[in-house]
Amino acid sequence: MALPVVLFDVNGTLSDLDPLSQHFEEIGAPPQLAALWFASVLRDGFALAAVGQNPAFREVAEGALRAVLAGQILNRDLDDAVAHIMSALQGLAVHPDVGEGIRALASAGFGVAVLTNGATATAEALLERAGVRDQVLAVLSVEDAPRWKPAPESYAYALGALHREAGDVVLVAVHPWDIDGAARAGLRTAWLNRDGSPYPPAMTAPDSEVPSITDLPRALGG
């Protein structure tokens, strides 16, 4: 039996969002605003997707950032602060397990692809900086799909681009909402639980759970 394609989420799953808190400090804002901002981006993107829209990630991110920074006493004007944070978002590094994990999957015979709610160019650059772009078959973004993940059309778009049936693709993400959406679309799922968090019981349970990407080949039978 052919091995499945391993389809990674990008933001938070491959990219490490934790350093964003430092960049908020650099503009004079409380570091905890970084997590609030990213949660606001997802909230607004999901809300627009729910009513049938497919907004550009950058547009949603900048709008949410301006709202989060409103009323904060910053060490620069708002436009410069927004530019600083957005530039930091574009230059994030990957988590330590990403390079080794993706190479291990490719060596074991798995196809590797990514599907992001962000821009294709941002995901491409992230993989290039990590030195694993050549290990990835396809870099896919919902900017080419009808709606953001976790809408079913986003996963259907990825399946079409990969020329695979749903049961032949494993969605890997740190986000339970992504696991739930992919499972409802018929994909296999693997929850990447780096910090040992409990899985939300309201969400569809993953087919497998791993603490690191390097554990995926064994978990998926490679």
C-alpha positions as CSV (number, residue, x, y, z in Angstrom):
1,M,0.0,0.0,0.0
2,A,1.4,3.4,-1.0
3,L,2.3,5.8,1.9
4,P,0.1,8.8,2.4
5,V,1.0,12.4,1.6
6,V,1.7,14.3,4.8
7,L,0.0,17.7,4.5
8,F,1.3,20.2,7.1
9,D,-0.4,23.3,8.4
10,V,2.1,26.2,8.5
11,N,1.4,28.9,11.0
12,G,2.3,27.6,14.5
13,T,2.7,24.1,13.2
14,L,5.9,24.7,11.2
15,S,6.6,28.3,12.0
16,D,7.5,29.2,15.6
17,L,5.2,32.1,16.7
18,D,6.7,32.5,20.2
19,P,9.3,35.1,19.2
20,L,6.5,37.5,18.1
21,S,6.1,38.5,21.8
22,Q,9.6,40.0,21.7
23,H,8.8,42.0,18.7
24,F,5.7,43.4,20.5
25,E,8.0,44.5,23.3
26,E,10.3,46.2,20.7
27,I,7.5,48.5,19.7
28,G,6.6,49.3,23.4
29,A,3.6,47.0,23.6
30,P,2.9,44.3,26.2
31,P,4.4,41.0,25.0
32,Q,1.1,39.1,25.7
33,L,-0.6,41.0,22.9
34,A,1.2,38.8,20.4
35,A,-1.0,35.8,21.3
36,L,-4.2,38.0,21.4
37,W,-3.3,39.3,18.0
38,F,-2.9,36.0,16.4
39,A,-6.1,34.6,18.0
40,S,-7.8,37.7,16.6
41,V,-6.5,37.0,13.1
42,L,-7.9,33.5,13.2
43,R,-11.2,34.7,14.7
44,D,-11.7,37.4,12.0
45,G,-10.6,35.1,9.2
46,F,-12.9,32.3,10.3
47,A,-15.8,34.7,10.7
48,L,-15.3,35.9,7.1
49,A,-15.0,32.4,5.8
50,A,-18.2,31.4,7.6
51,V,-20.1,34.0,5.5
52,G,-18.5,32.8,2.3
53,Q,-15.6,35.2,2.0
54,N,-11.9,34.4,1.3
55,P,-9.9,37.4,2.6
56,A,-6.2,37.8,2.1
57,F,-4.3,36.8,5.2
58,R,-2.3,40.0,5.3
59,E,-5.4,42.2,5.1
60,V,-6.9,40.4,8.1
61,A,-3.6,40.3,10.0
62,E,-3.0,44.1,9.6
63,G,-6.5,45.0,10.5
64,A,-6.5,42.8,13.6
65,L,-3.1,44.3,14.5
66,R,-4.3,47.8,14.3
67,A,-7.2,46.9,16.5
68,V,-5.0,45.2,19.1
69,L,-2.6,48.1,19.2
70,A,-5.2,50.8,19.5
71,G,-4.9,52.7,22.8
72,Q,-1.4,51.3,23.5
73,I,1.4,53.7,24.3
74,L,4.0,52.7,21.7
75,N,7.6,54.0,21.1
76,R,6.8,54.8,17.4
77,D,3.8,55.7,15.3
78,L,1.2,53.1,14.6
79,D,2.1,52.6,10.9
80,D,5.8,51.9,11.8
81,A,4.7,49.6,14.6
82,V,2.4,47.6,12.3
83,A,5.2,47.4,9.7
84,H,7.6,46.1,12.3
85,I,5.3,43.3,13.5
86,M,4.3,42.3,9.9
87,S,7.9,42.1,8.9
88,A,8.7,39.9,11.9
89,L,5.8,37.6,10.9
90,Q,7.3,37.3,7.5
91,G,10.7,36.3,8.9
92,L,9.8,33.7,11.5
93,A,11.9,30.6,11.9
94,V,10.6,27.0,12.1
95,H,10.3,24.9,15.3
96,P,13.5,22.9,16.0
97,D,11.9,19.6,15.0
98,V,10.8,20.7,11.5
99,G,14.0,20.2,9.5
100,E,14.8,16.8,10.8
101,G,11.2,15.7,10.8
102,I,10.5,16.6,7.2
103,R,13.7,15.0,6.0
104,A,12.8,11.9,8.0
105,L,9.4,11.7,6.3
106,A,10.9,12.2,2.9
107,S,13.5,9.6,3.5
108,A,10.9,7.1,4.6
109,G,9.0,7.5,1.3
110,F,6.3,9.9,2.4
111,G,5.2,12.8,0.1
112,V,5.2,16.1,2.0
113,A,3.1,19.1,1.2
114,V,1.8,22.2,3.1
115,L,-1.5,23.9,3.2
116,T,-1.6,27.4,4.8
117,N,-4.2,30.0,5.6
118,G,-1.4,32.5,4.9
119,A,0.2,33.5,1.6
120,T,2.1,31.0,-0.6
121,A,5.1,33.3,-0.8
122,T,5.4,33.4,3.0
123,A,5.3,29.6,3.3
124,E,7.8,29.2,0.4
125,A,10.2,31.6,2.1
126,L,9.8,29.8,5.5
127,L,10.7,26.4,4.0
128,E,13.6,27.9,2.1
129,R,15.1,29.4,5.3
130,A,14.6,26.0,7.0
131,G,16.5,24.3,4.1
132,V,13.6,21.9,3.4
133,R,11.9,23.4,0.4
134,D,13.3,20.7,-1.9
135,Q,11.7,18.0,0.3
136,V,8.2,19.5,-0.2
137,L,6.1,18.5,-3.2
138,A,3.6,21.3,-3.1
139,V,3.2,24.6,-1.2
140,L,-0.6,25.3,-1.2
141,S,-2.5,28.3,0.2
142,V,-6.2,29.0,0.7
143,E,-5.7,32.1,-1.4
144,D,-6.3,29.7,-4.3
145,A,-9.2,28.0,-2.6
146,P,-12.8,29.2,-2.0
147,R,-12.4,29.7,1.8
148,W,-9.9,29.5,4.7
149,K,-9.4,26.3,6.6
150,P,-11.3,24.7,8.4
151,A,-13.9,25.1,5.6
152,P,-14.3,21.8,3.7
153,E,-13.5,23.6,0.4
154,S,-10.0,24.3,1.5
155,Y,-9.2,20.7,2.0
156,A,-10.9,19.7,-1.2
157,Y,-8.7,22.2,-3.0
158,A,-5.6,20.6,-1.5
159,L,-6.8,17.1,-2.5
160,G,-7.4,18.3,-6.1
161,A,-4.0,19.9,-6.2
162,L,-2.3,16.8,-4.9
163,H,-4.3,14.5,-7.1
164,R,-5.1,12.3,-4.0
165,E,-8.2,10.9,-2.4
166,A,-9.0,12.1,1.1
167,G,-7.9,8.8,2.7
168,D,-4.5,9.1,1.1
169,V,-3.6,12.3,2.9
170,V,-2.8,13.0,6.5
171,L,-3.3,16.5,7.8
172,V,-0.8,17.4,10.5
173,A,-1.4,20.5,12.7
174,V,-1.0,21.9,16.2
175,H,-4.5,23.3,16.0
176,P,-7.4,21.2,17.0
177,W,-9.7,23.2,14.8
178,D,-7.6,22.2,11.8
179,I,-7.6,18.6,12.8
180,D,-11.4,18.7,13.2
181,G,-11.9,20.4,9.9
182,A,-9.7,18.0,8.0
183,A,-11.3,14.9,9.7
184,R,-14.8,16.2,8.7
185,A,-13.5,16.5,5.1
186,G,-12.5,12.8,5.2
187,L,-8.7,13.3,5.6
188,R,-6.6,11.3,8.0
189,T,-5.2,13.4,10.8
190,A,-2.2,13.6,13.2
191,W,-2.2,16.1,16.0
192,L,1.2,17.6,16.7
193,N,1.0,18.2,20.5
194,R,4.4,19.7,21.4
195,D,3.4,21.0,24.8
196,G,1.3,18.1,26.2
197,S,-2.0,20.0,26.1
198,P,-5.3,18.2,26.4
199,Y,-7.3,17.8,23.2
200,P,-10.7,19.7,23.2
201,P,-13.4,17.0,23.6
202,A,-15.8,19.0,21.4
203,M,-13.5,18.5,18.4
204,T,-13.2,15.4,16.2
205,A,-10.3,13.4,17.7
206,P,-7.2,12.9,15.7
207,D,-6.2,9.5,14.2
208,S,-2.9,9.8,15.9
209,E,-1.0,12.2,18.2
210,V,2.7,12.9,18.3
211,P,4.9,15.2,20.4
212,S,7.3,16.0,17.6
213,I,7.4,15.9,13.8
214,T,10.3,13.4,14.1
215,D,7.8,10.9,15.5
216,L,5.5,11.0,12.5
217,P,7.2,8.3,10.3
218,R,6.8,5.7,13.0
219,A,3.3,6.9,13.9
220,L,2.2,6.7,10.3
221,G,3.7,3.3,9.6
222,G,6.7,4.4,7.5
